[in-house]
Amino acid sequence: MDIMTDEILMMSYRENKDFRLFNELIGRYAKPALSIARSYMTDEAGAEDALQEAFIRIMNKCDQFRANQPFAPWFYRILRNICIDMIRRRKMHAVLAMRYVNETESSSGDRSLADATPYRALVGKLSSREREVVLLKIAQDLSFEEIAQIVGCSVEAAKKRSQRGIARLRELAQGARMRLQQTGT
């Protein structure tokens, strides 16, 4: 059986509305895309909501997919934009809530960081620009050209963000190792 490319699957879904084809795309992208969504969102439920919204949007806007473009950058750009929109909405809700409530809001970001794996904790300390490029490069193995399309920057800017992010990760990892050595090993 020949394996269809993502682009052929998308075009075939667009033409036939065969949900088996779309489910194949979901199967290919759900796990890696959830990792990307987690890098933006502070909670698992938010990441899952963003991913679900991305697949719904792709299904509804499949006519906007062009056959001559790669699927992955198009998909990840949609996912990224959804995450950013969700974060903006959350911030707006928080601002409105603070107008009516005199209590300070507890930070869910601190809790999720404490529960996260050490790797996710270190990645979480990168700037949002560095984090998204590093995750797209390392976790998704995308080219810098594809990453530039997804995040809306030049290829050189994508490369520079990746270099800075990886250098920062090395610094953070070295600092964490030193703290571990000082505390008990």
C-alpha positions as CSV (number, residue, x, y, z in Angstrom):
1,M,0.0,0.0,0.0
2,D,1.4,3.4,-1.0
3,I,1.6,5.9,1.8
4,M,0.0,9.2,0.8
5,T,1.7,12.4,1.6
6,D,0.1,14.9,3.9
7,E,-0.6,17.2,1.0
8,I,-2.3,14.5,-1.1
9,L,-4.4,13.5,2.0
10,M,-5.5,17.1,2.4
11,M,-6.3,17.6,-1.2
12,S,-8.2,14.3,-1.4
13,Y,-10.1,15.2,1.8
14,R,-11.0,18.6,0.3
15,E,-12.3,17.0,-2.9
16,N,-14.2,14.0,-1.4
17,K,-14.9,15.0,2.2
18,D,-13.8,11.5,3.2
19,F,-13.3,11.6,6.9
20,R,-11.0,8.5,6.8
21,L,-8.5,10.7,5.0
22,F,-8.8,13.5,7.5
23,N,-8.5,10.9,10.4
24,E,-5.2,9.8,8.8
25,L,-3.9,13.5,9.1
26,I,-5.1,13.6,12.7
27,G,-3.2,10.4,13.4
28,R,-0.1,11.8,11.9
29,Y,-0.2,15.2,13.6
30,A,-2.1,14.9,16.9
31,K,0.8,13.9,19.1
32,P,3.5,16.3,17.8
33,A,1.0,19.1,17.5
34,L,-0.1,18.6,21.1
35,S,3.5,19.1,22.1
36,I,3.6,22.4,20.3
37,A,0.3,23.5,21.8
38,R,1.6,22.6,25.3
39,S,4.6,25.0,24.7
40,Y,2.1,27.9,24.4
41,M,-0.6,27.0,26.9
42,T,-0.1,26.7,30.6
43,D,-2.5,23.8,31.0
44,E,-3.1,20.5,29.4
45,A,-6.8,21.2,28.8
46,G,-6.0,24.5,27.0
47,A,-3.4,22.7,24.8
48,E,-6.0,20.0,23.9
49,D,-8.6,22.6,23.2
50,A,-6.3,24.5,20.9
51,L,-5.4,21.3,19.0
52,Q,-9.0,20.3,18.6
53,E,-9.8,23.8,17.3
54,A,-7.0,23.6,14.8
55,F,-8.3,20.4,13.3
56,I,-11.8,21.8,13.2
57,R,-10.6,24.9,11.5
58,I,-8.6,22.9,8.9
59,M,-11.6,20.8,8.2
60,N,-13.8,23.9,7.7
61,K,-11.3,25.9,5.7
62,C,-9.8,23.0,3.7
63,D,-10.6,25.1,0.5
64,Q,-7.9,27.5,1.5
65,F,-5.2,24.9,1.3
66,R,-3.1,25.2,-1.8
67,A,-1.8,22.0,-3.5
68,N,1.6,23.6,-4.1
69,Q,2.3,24.3,-0.5
70,P,3.5,21.9,2.2
71,F,0.9,20.9,4.7
72,A,3.0,21.0,7.9
73,P,3.8,24.7,8.0
74,W,0.2,25.6,7.0
75,F,-1.1,23.4,9.8
76,Y,1.3,24.6,12.5
77,R,0.7,28.2,11.6
78,I,-3.0,27.7,12.2
79,L,-2.3,25.9,15.5
80,R,0.1,28.7,16.6
81,N,-2.5,31.4,15.8
82,I,-5.2,29.6,17.7
83,C,-2.9,29.3,20.7
84,I,-2.0,33.0,20.6
85,D,-5.7,33.9,20.3
86,M,-6.6,31.7,23.2
87,I,-3.9,33.3,25.4
88,R,-5.1,36.7,24.4
89,R,-8.7,35.8,25.4
90,R,-7.5,34.4,28.7
91,K,-5.6,37.6,29.4
92,M,-8.6,39.7,28.6
93,H,-10.8,37.6,30.9
94,A,-8.2,37.9,33.6
95,V,-8.1,41.7,33.3
96,L,-11.9,41.9,33.4
97,A,-12.0,39.6,36.4
98,M,-9.4,41.7,38.3
99,R,-11.6,44.7,37.8
100,Y,-14.4,43.0,39.8
101,V,-12.4,41.0,42.3
102,N,-9.9,42.5,44.7
103,E,-8.0,39.2,45.2
104,T,-4.8,38.5,43.4
105,E,-5.1,35.6,40.9
106,S,-3.0,32.5,41.6
107,S,-0.6,31.7,38.8
108,S,-1.5,28.4,37.1
109,G,1.8,28.7,35.2
110,D,3.8,28.1,38.3
111,R,1.8,25.0,39.2
112,S,2.1,23.5,35.7
113,L,5.8,24.2,35.7
114,A,6.3,22.4,39.0
115,D,4.4,19.4,37.7
116,A,6.2,19.4,34.3
117,T,9.2,17.2,33.4
118,P,12.6,18.8,33.9
119,Y,12.9,19.2,30.1
120,R,9.6,21.0,29.8
121,A,10.5,23.1,32.8
122,L,13.8,24.2,31.0
123,V,12.0,24.8,27.7
124,G,9.4,26.8,29.5
125,K,12.0,29.2,30.7
126,L,12.9,30.2,27.1
127,S,11.3,33.3,25.6
128,S,8.1,32.5,23.7
129,R,9.9,33.2,20.4
130,E,12.8,31.0,21.2
131,R,10.6,28.2,22.6
132,E,8.4,27.9,19.5
133,V,11.3,27.8,17.1
134,V,13.3,25.3,19.2
135,L,10.3,23.0,19.5
136,L,9.4,23.2,15.9
137,K,13.1,22.4,15.0
138,I,13.9,19.8,17.5
139,A,10.5,18.1,18.3
140,Q,9.0,18.4,14.8
141,D,12.3,18.3,12.7
142,L,11.0,21.1,10.4
143,S,13.3,23.0,8.2
144,F,14.1,26.7,9.0
145,E,12.2,27.6,5.8
146,E,9.1,25.9,7.2
147,I,9.6,27.3,10.6
148,A,9.9,30.8,9.1
149,Q,6.6,30.3,7.3
150,I,4.9,29.1,10.5
151,V,6.0,31.9,12.8
152,G,6.0,34.7,10.2
153,C,9.7,35.7,10.2
154,S,12.6,35.4,7.9
155,V,14.7,32.2,7.6
156,E,17.6,34.0,9.2
157,A,15.5,35.2,12.1
158,A,14.3,31.6,12.6
159,K,17.9,30.3,12.6
160,K,19.0,33.0,15.1
161,R,16.1,32.3,17.5
162,S,17.0,28.6,17.4
163,Q,20.6,29.3,18.1
164,R,19.8,31.6,21.0
165,G,17.2,29.2,22.4
166,I,19.6,26.2,22.2
167,A,22.4,28.2,23.8
168,R,19.9,29.3,26.6
169,L,18.8,25.7,27.1
170,R,22.5,24.6,27.6
171,E,23.0,27.4,30.2
172,L,19.8,26.4,32.0
173,A,20.7,22.7,32.0
174,Q,24.2,23.4,33.2
175,G,22.8,25.5,36.0
176,A,20.4,22.8,37.0
177,R,23.1,20.2,37.0
178,M,25.3,22.4,39.2
179,R,22.4,23.0,41.7
180,L,21.8,19.2,41.8
181,Q,25.4,18.5,42.6
182,Q,25.5,21.1,45.3
183,T,22.3,19.8,47.0
184,G,23.2,16.2,47.4
185,T,25.2,14.1,45.0
